[in-house]
Amino acid sequence: MVNDVPPPPLPGAVGLSHLRAYDWEAADGVCGGSPHLHLVCTEAYVVTGGRGAVQTLSPDGYRDIPLRAGSLAWFTPGTVHRMVQGGDLRVTVLMQNSGLPEAGDAVFTFPPEVLADPQAYAAAATLPPGTGPAVEAAARRRRDLAVAGYLPLRAALLAGDDGPYRAFQRAAARLVRPRVPAWRELWRKGALAAAERTGAHLDALEAGEPAYLDGASAYDSVPARRAGFGMCGRRDEYRIWGEW
């Protein structure tokens, strides 16, 4: 940093991380990450190397979207997505509403009985601290449990029955409902504040009083954590969010 002032969020208050997709084989023979959805955040994959795919479940059905260097794929809230490893797949992830995914916006496709019990869900979703073999084993168990819940959702959707998928969406919404007040505060201090700041800048320019430009500066950062066990793969993450 060039000064001691806390940095503003990234453009649009997005979150940013780098992923190397898991190469662990799941029960269906597919190597990849933990299927999940986000309740309020749109997510984008910018593929920087290798190859693979992202499998998605949404009201318009099941898709298997190829990923290769230069590809861009994104999915809106409620879309179940599963990153698939095809060979050294590396992705830069852009996440709407930086801070909300870290606060629990993502929900794994665990079986219904786990989703119905907040304590059981938390126990299955939470990894121990660190990056050693025990954490890797826990991350793999979590992935396998998510795949166990995902495969019936996909099979039903492919058969023309969206009932299980819709039920999962509702269960996920019930699970996170108690967190919404805290999420609202993060949104107000991050994405909403960023949008409102743009409005204030436009007002100042229109009035011919661009004094806000006196606060111009540049910032830089490095990942706050490298090779952590994320939902989809080993994750280098940046913690740049907060109030303008």
PyMOL commands that set and color helices and strands:
alter all, ss='L'
color gray80, all
select helices_A, chain A and resi 11-13+101-103+112-115+118-125+133-158+163-206+211-215
alter helices_A, ss='H'
color red, helices_A
select strands_A, chain A and resi 15-21+36-38+43-58+61-68+72-75+80-95+106-108+225-229+233-237
alter strands_A, ss='S'
color yellow, strands_A
deselect
rebuild
show_as cartoon
